[in-house]
Amino acid sequence: MKRLGIGIIGSGGIAQACHMPGYASIPDKCEMLAVADIDPGTAQRAAEKFGVKSVFCDYRELLAMPEIDAVSIATPNAFHLQPALDAFAAGKHVLLEKPMAMNAEECKKIVRAQKASGRLLQIGLNWRFSGAGRFMKQFIENGRMGEIYYARAMALRRRGVPGWGVFIDKEKQGGGPLIDIGVHILDFVLFLMGHPKPVSASAQAYQKMGANPKYWNAWGDYDRSKFTVEDFAVGLIKFENGATVTLESSFMANLEKEIFGCHLFGTESGASLDLFAPDPITIFTENDRQLFDMVPRNIPKVKSMHEDEVVAFVETILSGGESLVPGEQGLVLNAVFDAMYKSAETGREQPIDVTY
Ligand SMILES: NC(=O)c1ccc[n+]([C@@H]2O[C@H](COP(=O)([O-])OP(=O)(O)OC[C@H]3O[C@@H](n4cnc5c(N)ncnc54)[C@H](O)[C@@H]3O)[C@@H](O)[C@H]2O)c1
């Protein structure tokens, strides 16, 4: 079988921790041929760590290599659009980190370019590959939850501001915790709910703590004057099928317990998911007029959901299958965030447009 030639665009944190180990774990299916990063030291270090021969500062040189079939794009959010458009123009398949782009307009351009190229696009929404995600999806598809008509999605950190890189810079990120970690949990919930179509959102975003040096940060200190994003956001999203989702996300907030998870309300059962907990799922149901709380104890063990997403990307290209995380679903998330940020600015519920 032909091995895929892989290129890495943006070889910083997530590329070295997740994408490159993922490709390296399947040497029979692919080979990393080149790394590109605007920071030459970062590119060099990543290439040496994984034994990659070609190193570039300009990703367009990587895209010009005919032996490269597919690329990971793991640059900051403001630099997702252009490399993605250029990659499709060069005929490459793309694994694009989350959030798909800065806003829905950019996502639409990427989806159109992908359709025109006929190449595969997978968005880096790795929680779908978690053991909890796999179990819950099956449980729901088996009808055990009934109709899920409401969910609470929560990505709440008490003192978890990522002060490194560009995560607190609105110009380069597009937003704060909503777009950075809210994106993961909203995707997870929509995946479990079967991707209902969102129609409107109302929201509020606050910057109450992140820019103020009086608050301690568990993830190290950072330049508070550079904090230009919200530190907490909350919203209500309505769907065409009548379902609703509330989404809360914070980098910094005075709360009892950090949570990355969701509560699902179905007609047959409910579920509470705390995705970093050892037993992440509790199901609430009724049998014979008795209420039961059930904890599934042997959900699939996944060594690394990040590596599994990379393996899935390569295997989907090789098998010619459909993307497991298509661009249209990445677009939905950005369109929801656009509506939420606009609602926070205007004080009014906003429509969500997912056409492209
Ligand atoms: N899926 C996840 O759990 C997860 C976790 C962390 C980050 N991410 C996403 O991955 C992306 C990168 O985040 P990170 O934490 O790795 O950041 P990072 O700052 O560690 O790495 C980004 C790298 O991109 C390089 N870069 C910037 N502009 C470039 C350009 N035009 N061409 C080539 N290289 C360029 C930078 O020099 C840097 O080395 C972001 O979109 C982020 O949201 C996803």
The ligand as an ORCA input file, in Angstrom:
! r2SCAN-3c Opt
* xyz 0 1
  N      -7.031     20.138     19.883
  C      -6.507     20.636     20.987
  O      -6.741     20.142     22.085
  C      -5.612     21.837     20.887
  C      -4.738     22.130     21.940
  C      -3.901     23.235     21.799
  C      -3.974     24.025     20.656
  N      -4.856     23.708     19.650
  C      -4.959     24.554     18.443
  O      -3.767     24.408     17.680
  C      -3.400     25.648     17.100
  C      -1.980     25.987     17.550
  O      -1.923     26.023     18.942
  P      -0.567     25.675     19.748
  O      -0.952     25.529     21.169
  O       0.167     24.555     19.106
  O       0.216     27.059     19.552
  P       1.773     27.300     19.517
  O       1.953     28.758     19.629
  O       2.470     26.391     20.486
  O       2.208     26.806     18.039
  C       1.827     27.461     16.876
  C       3.024     27.483     15.930
  O       2.603     28.039     14.680
  C       3.680     28.831     14.199
  N       3.152     29.757     13.198
  C       2.474     30.904     13.386
  N       2.123     31.435     12.203
  C       2.593     30.598     11.248
  C       2.552     30.608      9.833
  N       1.936     31.578      9.160
  N       3.151     29.590      9.170
  C       3.789     28.604      9.835
  N       3.857     28.537     11.188
  C       3.266     29.530     11.876
  C       4.269     29.482     15.433
  O       5.597     29.931     15.222
  C       4.183     28.331     16.448
  O       5.360     27.556     16.475
  C      -4.462     26.672     17.553
  O      -5.418     26.820     16.537
  C      -5.093     26.032     18.782
  O      -6.438     26.395     18.966
  C      -5.640     22.630     19.756
*
